Amino acid sequence: QKMAEPLGLRDEYEEGTVGAPALAGSCLADNRLNLDVYPDGCCRFLQLFKEQQGEVVQVEFLRLSSNDCLLDTTLGSLPHLKHLKSLVLKGGHARDEFGSYQHGSLTSLPPDFGNLRCLTHLDLSFNRLSTLPSCILHLPSLRVLLVSHNSLVTLPEDFGCLSKLTFFSAMKNQLKDLPQSIGELSMLQDLDLSENALEFLPEEVGNLQNCTELDLSGNRLLSIPESLANLKSLRRLHLHSNLLVTVPASLASLPNLSRLDLQNNCLRAIPAEIQTLPFVHVRGNPLGETEPSPQADKSSTRRLKRLFLASGEGSFTVTSEGCRVVLACGIHLYFPPGAASDPLRIHFRSLTPDPQWVKLRHHDVLLSRVLELQPHGVQFQQEVQIWMPYISPQTPHQHEVVVRTFSGQSWNDLKTRVKQKRKSKKCVAHCCVLHFSWFLVASRLVQNECKVPAEGTLLFSSVDPNIKVIFPPGVTKEPRSVKLQVLPVSAEEIQEITAHAECRAGPLLYLSQDSTVDFLKPVRIQLPLPPGVTGLNLDRSRLHILHGDLEGQTWNDITSEVVLEFTHLYAVFEVTHFSWYWLWYTTKTYIGGIAKKVYERLRLYQVNFIALQRKRDPEQVLLQCVPKHKVDPVLKKLQDRYRGPEPSDMVEMFEGEQFFAAFERGISIDMDRPDCVDGRLSFIFYSHLKNMKEIYVTSPVDRKGQAVKGQVSFYRGAVPDSIPEDASRRRKGPDSLWLATLPIKLPQLKPRDENPGPLYGFSFPPLNLGNAETGYLTQANLLSIARRVGADWQSIGLNLGLTYQQIERIGYNNREDLNKQILDMLFSWAQQNSEDPDCVSKLITAMKESGRQDIADEVEAIIELGRQKYSESIRRLGLEQESSTEDSAIAM
């Protein structure tokens, strides 16, 4: 029987059957012990084992829940049950806040577990196994093994030594390949490897002569080996939902085959021998080179629906058939068949990150915009997959990429897989969810974690294996989760910040746990000595252990409060609670203030400000905030189209900090921009995102043909709440919030004719582009856009779809006046396309293709403002549909 459901095994006793007075008699009847109907089943087992050990060790059938908090303690007793034939240690008996089944806590098995010589049935489904425990390979009688819904990446090379295995299920893991020894399982009858990450199969799979059912669905197989034609006993072969381009024609020769499922692959052709089989299922393949067989389902050529959404669209519908969705921003969504039982309208938005509600933790880096999917909290029947593009972080060995989602109270990290697209080299983060909310991609310090049982354990850092945390036996009564993160700090960074050659520090260690109770026994922490310091040259008076609070804002010297031990390479000390720890070696007597300064500087980015003017139209000004290491490549990329002053002196900023740009001395900007606050342009600095705007500047007074010399100055704004105020200010000059000033020069104007020109004196028929719901572009908006087009009008016209003949005619008819040429082009196109619901999106695309991102940004801002006004008016009239309480905003 295939164990696909979390509660796949039926309870053999009704609730209440096993009462306290008759506990032992009922549980041990027929040597069958069944305790997973209780939340404290392991406690009951331990009680029985203690009081009636002689009877318990005779038990042959045992089932326990791996969601039980005493599981780790119970595991130590199981090897004593020498007569045990069937053991179920299965998770999925509890649900989280969204109703999803919670995996059990099982991550390993005790080494002497292999002494269970009689064990024939072992179910470890719905747990947290990342590797198959080696002791399983020493179970000589094992016939049935279930490890579905775990986190296995590979199987042991000697997996084939389980010679008596007849049923093996590893569905819903992360297996990328199979060992060649799998072909040695000569008695295997049922093999389930569905929903993994297999890309190829070893030829040895063809040696499974007794295999009757083989399930390889939901993998990444591009092909299957010819050796599968050797499986003469095979009755059912499941290959659906892979990437198969072709299948061997020899499969048609299998004498007992009664079902061949090839649905949802990439098959463009199917061998004629297979087409004639009446039990072949090929729905969801792009069949084009051959016709499907007459016996096949009439709908067999229908593919899973694919939706490609344009930039102006904000919703789509999902049916029970499922679909693949590609958003204009590059995000992909996959709704498997059956994910939604009824048609469901999905709304989405790509939001600019706002530090008010995107709460980054210490040393986190934001790598993407924020994706909002609605309805919030909607529950799907199957997991929906999300692929989010992101910007690759600069320190991949110290950081890891995660998709983060909002749960209604806080942001939580999802299990994330990352990959790089082969052609575009773009990075994509992949996750699976059962409900919708807000999502973003972030980079965090690499996190190592473990479950600490009562008998203790060992945790070490994968970034620096020299950092270890040792939990002795009796350290806790109840198992608790512990997380470890490490930030390596180079000697050069310490010296640069402290300006003291003799200051040295080791890596920064952060430990946290899910319990508020201190450990019952001291926990030993091993840290490497700072660079250049060994046990031979160590001066103990110069060594300091610093302890930081949970926010990392204050550092206290706890050297005198702990017992320090030293080896040639390490310092070892003991603590009973967790926080930040830092090992320093210095001649300074007061080290806490120095550590605080260094810690804050480690979270700062050195940045430059850039102000560039377009060579063809200097009134188009590009403003950008660039991290220090990106300045040269950014300038090199822009130099063909822009010119301007040198970048500003370096300033220091935090991730998520707000700043403003203000134009001064004879230069002004459009104050109606949505990002304009009190005459200043608002920016939010995220180190890996584009902190850039392109705007149109003017002189508020008549220049009378003269050039104007002005400037743009940058000022600090709000900073994230967790950052101390004194660290957010660079005190330089009369304004403590001032950051930098760069000169801007508007060139001398060409003489104008006496005629004021069509921009100011002509009228045009009223028109509205777009619609009320998505936002209008009005005649006044088009006039504003026309003022900024300049000499690019021909390129923009061609990208809008006008022909060369139309462009030449407009140019000839208005050959004496550039303004007339621009207006004729723009309004001619607008009048021809005023009935097109997608005309605004086409205008935005044309501006981008013409290199006018500044105008594209302005149009998008106008449209977004129109959408907001429309939504507000609908809300005021009470016409808005009922929605969940979460739909309005994120309440932090």
Buried (B, 14 or more C-beta within 10 A) or exposed (E): EBBBEBEBBEEEBEEEEBEEEEBBEBBBEEBBBBBBBBEBBBBBBBEBBEEBEEBBBEBBBBBBBBBBBBBBBBBBBBBBBEBBBBBBBBBBBBEEEEEBBBBBBBBBBBEEBBBBEBBBBBBBBBBBBEBBBBBBBBBBEBBBBBBBBBBBBBBBEEBBBBEBBBBBBBBBBBBBBBBBBBBBBBBBBBBBBBBBBBBBBBBBBBBBBBBBBBBBBBBBBBBBBEBBBBBEBBBBBBBBBBBBBBBBBBBBEBEEBEBBBBBBBEBEBBBEEBBEBEEBBBBBBEBEEEEBBEEBBEEBBEEBEEBEBEBBBBEBEBBBBBBBBBBBBBBBBBBBBEBBEEEBEBBBBBEEBEBBBBBBBBBBBBBBBBBBBBBBBBEBEBBBBBBBBBBBBBEEEBBBBBBBBBBEEEBEBBEBBBEEEEEEEBBBBBBBBBBBBBBBBBBBBBBBEBBBBBBBBEBBBEBBEBBBBBBBEEBBEEBBEBBBBBBBBEBEBBBEBBEEEEBBBBBBBBBBBEBEEBBEBBBBBBBBBBEEBEEEEBEEEBBBBBBBEEEBBBBBBBBEEBEBEBEEEBBBBBBEEBBBBBBBBBEBEEBBEBBBBBBBBBBBBEBBBBBBBBEEBBBBBBBBBBBBEBBEEBBEEBEEBBEBBEBBEBBBBBBBBBBBBBBEEBBBBEEEBEBBEEEBBBBBBBBBBEBBBBBBBBBEEEBEEEEBEBBBBBBBBBBBEBBEEEBBEBEEEEEEBBBBBBEBBBEEBEEEEEEEBBBEEEEBEEBEBBEEEBBBBBBEBBBBBBBBBBEBBBBBBBBBEBEEEBBEBBBEEBEEBBBBBBBBBBBBBBEEBBEEEBBBBBBBBBBBBBBBBBBBBBBBBBBEBBBEEBEEEBEEEEEEEEEEEBBEEBEE
